[in-house]
Amino acid sequence: MAVGVVKLPIHTRCHSIHLGTMIKSLQTWQKRWAALSLRQTLFLGASLGILLPALVLGYFQIVSRYENAVDLRVRAPMEQYADVLSRGMAVAMWNVDKGVADELVDAVMRNPDVVSVRVVDENQEIFVFKRNEGQVDGQMLKESREVVYNGARVGQLTVELTAARVEREFKSDILKLAQGLLAQVAVSFLFIWWLFNRRMMRPLQELQAGALRLARGELKQPLNTFGTDEIGNLAKGLDAMRIDLGHLLTERDQKNATLEHELAERKRTEEALTLSRAKFAAIFDASPVAMTVSKLGGEFTLVDFNVAWERLFAQDRALVRTSADQHNALWQNQHERQRVMETLMQTGEVSRSPNWMLRGEGHSAILCEVSGKVFSQGGEPFLILAYEDITEKQKNQQDILQLNATLEVRVAERTRELSEALSHLTAAQSELVRSGKMAALGALVAGIAHELNTPVGNSLMVASTMQDQAASFSQDLAQGLTRSRLEQFVAKMQDGASILMSGLRHAAELVASFKQVAVDQTSINRRRFDLHDTVEEILLTLGPSIRKTTCTVQTQIPAGLAMESFPGPLGQVITNLINNAMLHAFEGRESGVITISAHADGNDHLIFTVQDNGVGIPQAHLARVFDPFFTTKLGRGGSGLGLNIVYNLVHDVLGGSIHVDSPPGEGACFTMRLPLLVAVVQPTH
């Protein structure tokens, strides 16, 4: 069999080589395209999408314009020239008139696009030939016509035109179109770049940065949403993923923290349990209280007991551990033991149950308070019992009961003695109060005598003068009385009578005032009175006592402040407070001022204050100033009852309240809040 070698044609082999080169180039461009960034890919794709259609469309448009321009400006005039010349040349050639033929050809040659005009006769001899030597470039177009005269062919006409001018204009248009296309492409590129950068690249870069933050675990900063387009939806999805991821991480951290806390708590619990067990064992063994641990139920098998229990019951440890009956037999009364165990089974605990317990050989029984509690260890119930020896305590209690029986007699006797002492003290207090009242009454009498001395003395002096004037008038009457002497006597008698009446009227007012004060202080009568007038009357009776000291008393009470109360106890309160201030406030001082003031407090009460600018009351004494028999000048004029009487009168009789303030260096101030209308009561003595 013959084998032949087939040789491919040369053009087929070249085509295969060219195809392989194209495939390699295409693969190279694919690799380069894949290596481009998204921005470069988008720009390149947009550029090709704009440029290629513009080039293709521009090419077809330019070619079409060029062909139209050639047809309109070259081919159409050429055909017209050929038609006109063929008709004009027919007569000129028939008449062999070359002059006319030249004129016709010259007229056509004026067109710069005409290259040449050639006219030949039927013998192919040139009849007219004109050529423009400058028009030799560009596309050449020819048009031929038969020259016919009266139906007979007399020659042939050939007109040749060039499209050079159209081509030049075509090239200029191409240049302008290229410039416009470049400008359009540049503007489009700029707009596309701005649009891509604003709507795609910048959002994608921010999304990339946000994704990197998410990858690093930075979840606090939210992602921008970039509107409602696809990138915005992607951003919203990433932000939602960020939020969900944050929740998941937070939940994970919380669960981790909870697990760590639980593990730490479990570890601490285990450590505490281990420590507790160790402490329990140490405390159980070292406890001075006798204790046992038994299984709950059945025979209450003994599990362990401490050294104190072994010492208390004088038992052998080895013997007790090997015999449950030995432990149970320590109860002297088995019925009591059964009752205690039943209580533990029902309630889980028992507290201080007294039971007689037996001890080891050679030892007497003891009375123990048994306390116990049920607890669980490893899911198994146990019972812990504590035994406290109260034998000696019981004996001491019996001794105490016997002692208490004898003490009751002694306490009753001592109570009787204290009652008698209290009766004596009460009588002494009453006597001191009575003495105080008598002293106040004595001061009142002294004040009356002192205040009445001036008006009565003046009245006595005027009366004696009038008596002397009457005696002198009698002598003048016996000797002969003149009218002027009579008028003089009458005038003197009228003046004396006026002075006498004024003094006696003043004395009568003083007596009436003293009488009202005396009645108020010696009795407890409820009446309506003006506080200003009542205080002035009280100060009038205290005038002699006040003038013996270096202090002065001022009042700041508005007129018309009426009360319906007990003026007697109120006067005693004012008197005691003034006497207390004169006795204690100004010691070591040359002078002092006592201020009495009052003002309304609402519609049904008033505030009444007695204040001095003396040395004040020490802070340690403020809480005791109203206590009975408390005084810092016992034996030096102080009885310790003045302020106590004030307190009792204000609270029990006047129905008010009183308190004292003494800022350091500002004296003492007694403030009372009294009702304007006191309820009808029967004050105690």
NORCOR-V304877 format. One record per residue. PHI is phi in degrees with one decimal (none if undefined). PSI is psi in whole degrees, -180 to 180 (999 if undefined). Layout:
phi & psi
PHI & PSI
PHI & PSI
//
This chain:
phi & psi
none & 128
-86.6 & 139
-110.7 & 127
-110.6 & 153
-101.3 & 124
-94.8 & 125
-104.7 & 127
-76.5 & 150
-64.5 & 158
-64.8 & -40
-68.7 & -29
-69.1 & -43
-65.3 & -39
-63.9 & -40
-62.9 & -39
-65.6 & -43
-62.8 & -43
-63.5 & -39
-65.2 & -41
-63.8 & -40
-62.6 & -41
-63.9 & -40
-63.7 & -44
-62.1 & -42
-62.7 & -41
-62.6 & -42
-64.1 & -40
-62.4 & -44
-65.8 & -35
-63.3 & -43
-63.2 & -45
-64.0 & -39
-64.0 & -41
-68.0 & -28
-80.7 & -10
-72.2 & 151
-75.8 & 170
-62.7 & -41
-63.1 & -46
-64.4 & -40
-62.6 & -46
-64.8 & -43
-63.2 & -45
-64.6 & -44
-63.2 & -44
-65.0 & -38
-64.7 & -48
-63.9 & -37
-64.9 & -30
-87.6 & -45
-72.7 & -47
-61.8 & -50
-61.0 & -36
-65.1 & -41
-66.0 & -46
-64.0 & -50
-64.0 & -40
-63.0 & -38
-62.4 & -51
-63.0 & -37
-67.1 & -43
-66.8 & -44
-61.0 & -41
-64.6 & -43
-63.3 & -41
-61.8 & -48
-63.5 & -40
-63.8 & -43
-63.4 & -41
-64.4 & -44
-63.4 & -42
-77.5 & -41
-98.8 & -18
-119.9 & -58
-66.2 & -44
-64.5 & -49
-59.8 & -36
-62.6 & -42
-66.7 & -38
-63.5 & -46
-58.3 & -44
-62.3 & -42
-65.1 & -46
-65.2 & -47
-65.6 & -37
-63.5 & -37
-74.8 & -42
-68.8 & -38
-70.0 & -23
-60.1 & -46
-69.8 & -44
-62.6 & -41
-72.2 & -36
-64.8 & -38
-91.4 & 1
49.6 & 51
-107.0 & 91
-71.6 & -25
-62.8 & -48
-62.9 & -40
-62.6 & -41
-64.8 & -39
-63.1 & -41
-63.4 & -43
-66.9 & -40
-62.4 & -37
-61.5 & -38
-73.2 & -35
-69.2 & -14
-64.9 & -21
-72.4 & 121
-64.6 & -17
-82.0 & -13
-79.0 & 126
-92.6 & -46
-158.4 & 156
-131.1 & 125
-129.3 & 125
-121.7 & 125
-123.1 & 152
-85.7 & -172
-69.2 & -15
-94.8 & 8
67.8 & 27
-98.3 & 143
-69.8 & 124
-94.1 & -48
-142.4 & 137
-144.1 & 119
-125.4 & 140
-142.0 & 134
-91.4 & 107
-68.9 & -22
-77.8 & -21
-97.7 & 81
-120.6 & -4
-103.4 & 170
85.5 & 177
-71.6 & 132
-100.8 & 132
-120.8 & 137
-123.3 & 146
-139.8 & 127
-116.3 & 147
-138.8 & 146
-81.6 & 134
-92.7 & 117
-125.1 & 133
-126.1 & 119
51.9 & 41
85.0 & -2
-108.4 & 135
-75.8 & 124
-114.1 & -11
175.6 & -170
-138.5 & 139
-114.7 & 134
-128.4 & 122
-112.4 & 131
-121.5 & 123
-120.6 & 155
-111.8 & 148
-100.9 & 25
-62.9 & -43
-65.6 & -40
-64.2 & -38
-65.4 & -39
-63.2 & -47
-62.3 & -36
-63.1 & -42
-65.3 & -39
-63.4 & -41
-64.8 & -38
-61.4 & -42
-62.8 & -45
-63.9 & -41
-64.5 & -39
-63.9 & -42
-62.2 & -45
-62.4 & -41
-64.6 & -42
-62.4 & -43
-62.5 & -42
-63.1 & -44
-63.9 & -41
-62.9 & -47
-62.1 & -41
-63.8 & -43
-60.0 & -46
-61.6 & -45
-63.5 & -44
-64.4 & -41
-60.9 & -46
-63.0 & -43
-65.9 & -47
-63.0 & -42
-65.8 & -38
-79.8 & -44
-92.6 & -18
-126.5 & -55
-68.3 & -49
-61.6 & -47
-59.3 & -39
-66.7 & -38
-64.3 & -42
-66.2 & -38
-63.5 & -38
-63.9 & -43
-63.0 & -42
-63.2 & -40
-64.4 & -38
-63.9 & -39
-64.2 & -41
-61.3 & -40
-65.2 & -33
-81.3 & -7
87.5 & 14
-88.3 & 99
-108.8 & 3
-78.9 & -38
-80.1 & 122
-74.6 & 160
-92.9 & 144
-69.9 & 145
-89.2 & -23
58.0 & 40
85.0 & -155
-116.1 & 15
-82.3 & -170
-62.5 & -42
-65.8 & -39
-61.0 & -42
-64.1 & -39
-63.1 & -42
-63.7 & -42
-62.2 & -41
-62.7 & -43
-64.6 & -40
-66.6 & -40
-62.1 & -39
-63.9 & -38
-60.7 & -46
-63.4 & -47
-61.8 & -41
-64.4 & -39
-62.2 & -44
-61.4 & -43
-63.6 & -43
-65.4 & -42
-61.9 & -44
-63.3 & -40
-63.5 & -44
-62.2 & -42
-62.8 & -44
-65.0 & -40
-62.3 & -43
-63.0 & -41
-63.3 & -44
-63.8 & -43
-61.9 & -42
-63.5 & -43
-64.4 & -41
-63.7 & -43
-63.9 & -42
-63.4 & -42
-64.2 & -41
-64.4 & -44
-63.8 & -39
-63.4 & -44
-63.9 & -43
-63.8 & -43
-64.6 & -38
-65.7 & -43
-62.3 & -45
-64.2 & -40
-63.3 & -41
-62.9 & -43
-64.3 & -43
-64.6 & -41
-61.4 & -44
-62.9 & -42
-67.0 & -45
-66.2 & -40
-60.5 & -44
-75.1 & -34
-92.1 & -4
-65.1 & 136
-75.5 & -11
-90.0 & 133
-70.1 & 126
-139.0 & 150
-134.0 & 153
-122.1 & 126
-130.9 & 159
-74.7 & 143
-85.3 & 130
98.9 & 163
65.9 & -128
-90.1 & 7
52.6 & 60
-60.2 & 133
-72.9 & 129
-99.2 & -46
-159.2 & 160
-151.4 & 157
-97.2 & 178
-66.2 & -35
-63.5 & -39
-66.2 & -42
-61.6 & -40
-72.9 & -38
-66.4 & -43
-97.2 & 1
53.1 & 51
-112.7 & 153
-84.6 & 124
-59.7 & -45
-64.8 & -39
-69.1 & -41
-68.9 & -38
-65.1 & -31
-90.9 & -6
-138.1 & 115
-71.4 & -33
-63.3 & -32
-62.3 & -39
-71.7 & -45
-68.2 & -28
-74.2 & -6
-71.5 & -19
-75.9 & 123
-67.5 & -37
-114.3 & 107
-68.2 & -27
-65.7 & -40
-64.3 & -40
-60.5 & -45
-62.0 & -39
-64.7 & -44
-62.8 & -43
-66.5 & -39
-64.4 & -39
-61.7 & -41
-65.3 & -39
-66.1 & -34
-84.6 & -48
-102.4 & -18
86.9 & -4
-159.7 & 159
-144.4 & 145
-132.4 & 125
49.9 & 55
-89.6 & 115
-75.2 & 128
-147.5 & 144
-84.5 & 130
-120.5 & 145
-89.3 & 152
-118.2 & -176
-64.8 & 173
-61.6 & 133
89.0 & 4
-121.9 & 145
-80.6 & 160
-68.0 & 155
-129.3 & 155
-95.7 & 121
-118.6 & 143
-91.6 & 116
-98.6 & 125
-124.9 & 141
-152.4 & 165
-153.1 & 143
-90.8 & 135
-140.0 & 165
-115.8 & 138
-137.7 & 114
65.0 & 30
81.0 & 2
-113.0 & 131
-76.7 & 139
-131.0 & 167
-130.3 & 127
-112.2 & 130
-122.1 & 140
-119.2 & 137
-119.7 & 122
-116.1 & 122
-75.0 & 113
-115.6 & 21
-61.0 & -49
-67.2 & -37
-63.4 & -42
-62.1 & -42
-63.3 & -42
-64.7 & -39
-62.3 & -41
-63.8 & -41
-62.7 & -39
-66.0 & -39
-61.8 & -42
-64.3 & -40
-65.7 & -38
-62.6 & -36
-61.1 & -40
-76.0 & -30
-68.0 & -33
-59.0 & -39
-65.6 & -44
-68.6 & -37
-64.8 & -40
-62.9 & -40
-66.3 & -42
-66.6 & -36
-63.7 & -41
-62.8 & -42
-63.3 & -43
-65.4 & -35
-64.7 & -42
-63.6 & -42
-63.4 & -40
-64.0 & -38
-63.2 & -42
-62.6 & -43
-64.9 & -39
-63.5 & -42
-63.6 & -40
-64.6 & -40
-63.1 & -44
-61.7 & -40
-65.4 & -40
-65.8 & -39
-63.4 & -44
-63.0 & -41
-62.6 & -40
-61.8 & -42
-64.0 & -41
-65.1 & -39
-63.7 & -40
-63.8 & -40
-66.0 & -38
-63.3 & -42
-62.7 & -37
-62.9 & -45
-63.7 & -42
-62.8 & -40
-64.3 & -41
-60.4 & -47
-61.1 & -43
-67.4 & -43
-72.1 & -33
-78.5 & -17
-60.1 & -42
-68.5 & -55
-66.0 & -36
-68.7 & -41
-63.7 & -42
-63.0 & -42
-64.8 & -40
-64.1 & -40
-66.1 & -42
-65.4 & -41
-63.4 & -41
-66.4 & -38
-63.9 & -42
-64.8 & -35
-64.7 & -43
-64.0 & -41
-62.8 & -38
-66.1 & -40
-64.0 & -44
-64.0 & -37
-67.1 & -35
-63.9 & -43
-63.4 & -43
-65.4 & -33
-67.4 & -36
-71.4 & -33
-85.7 & -15
119.3 & 120
-103.2 & 130
-93.3 & 163
-66.4 & -39
-65.2 & -38
-66.2 & -38
-64.9 & -44
-64.0 & -37
-64.9 & -42
-64.2 & -44
-63.6 & -41
-63.5 & -43
-65.7 & -39
-63.6 & -39
-66.4 & -42
-63.3 & -45
-63.2 & -43
-63.3 & -38
-64.2 & -44
-65.1 & -41
-63.5 & -42
-66.8 & -37
-64.3 & -45
-65.7 & -44
-66.1 & -36
-65.0 & -42
-62.5 & -41
-64.6 & -40
-64.9 & -40
-63.9 & -41
-63.3 & -42
-63.2 & -42
-63.9 & -42
-64.4 & -46
-63.4 & -35
-65.2 & -42
-65.7 & -42
-64.4 & -41
-64.0 & -42
-63.7 & -43
-64.4 & -40
-80.1 & -21
-99.6 & 1
-149.4 & 164
-115.5 & 92
-118.7 & 136
-92.3 & 123
-150.2 & 170
-91.8 & 133
-150.4 & 160
-89.7 & 123
-62.0 & -39
-61.8 & -48
-65.6 & -41
-63.3 & -44
-64.3 & -39
-63.4 & -40
-63.8 & -41
-64.9 & -43
-65.8 & -29
-64.7 & -41
-70.8 & -27
-89.9 & 0
-53.9 & -50
-59.0 & -41
-67.2 & -39
-69.0 & -38
-70.3 & -18
-75.9 & -14
-104.8 & 180
-98.8 & 10
-103.3 & 162
-124.0 & 155
-116.9 & 127
-115.3 & 148
-121.3 & 140
-132.0 & 65
-119.8 & 122
-69.1 & 145
-70.6 & 150
88.3 & 3
-83.3 & 94
-91.9 & 146
-131.7 & 150
-118.4 & 92
-150.6 & -154
-110.2 & 99
-66.9 & -31
-61.2 & -58
-59.0 & -35
-63.7 & -42
-64.2 & -39
-64.9 & -37
-62.6 & -47
-63.1 & -44
-61.0 & -47
-64.5 & -39
-67.3 & -40
-67.4 & -45
-61.1 & -39
-63.5 & -41
-66.7 & -42
-67.3 & -28
-81.5 & -37
-114.6 & -31
-74.7 & -34
-112.5 & 28
-68.0 & 125
83.8 & 9
-121.3 & 150
-77.8 & -30
-152.2 & 169
-164.7 & 164
-128.0 & 131
-110.7 & 124
-113.4 & 126
-111.1 & 123
-137.2 & 158
-155.0 & 147
-154.2 & 156
-70.4 & 144
-123.7 & 87
82.0 & -157
-95.7 & -14
-129.8 & 7
-141.8 & 166
-139.5 & 157
-105.8 & 123
-119.7 & 124
-126.8 & 143
-124.0 & 113
-127.7 & 144
-127.9 & 163
-108.8 & 38
-86.9 & -151
-78.9 & -15
84.8 & -179
-114.5 & 130
-57.7 & 147
-61.2 & -32
-68.9 & -21
-98.3 & -10
-61.1 & -37
-75.8 & -8
-119.4 & 2
-64.0 & -27
-93.9 & 2
-74.1 & 145
-67.0 & 140
67.7 & 17
-95.4 & 118
-152.9 & 150
-97.0 & 1
-130.9 & 47
-65.5 & 125
87.6 & -5
-122.1 & 36
104.3 & -10
-102.7 & 131
-101.7 & -18
81.5 & 8
-114.1 & -12
-59.7 & -55
-72.0 & -28
-65.7 & -40
-64.6 & -41
-58.1 & -47
-60.8 & -45
-66.6 & -41
-65.5 & -42
-64.4 & -44
-79.1 & -46
-87.9 & -34
-101.5 & -52
-82.6 & -9
68.5 & 29
-120.4 & -159
-138.5 & 157
-144.4 & 143
-148.2 & 161
-123.0 & 141
-125.6 & 143
-147.9 & 80
-62.8 & 144
-56.1 & 127
79.0 & 7
-122.1 & 14
78.5 & -166
-118.7 & 148
-135.4 & 117
-98.1 & 119
-113.4 & 126
-119.7 & 140
-112.4 & 109
-116.2 & 144
-76.4 & 143
-71.0 & -29
-124.5 & 111
-90.8 & 136
-65.5 & 151
-72.4 & 115
-131.4 & 170
-109.0 & 92
-61.6 & 145
-75.4 & 162
-67.9 & 999
//
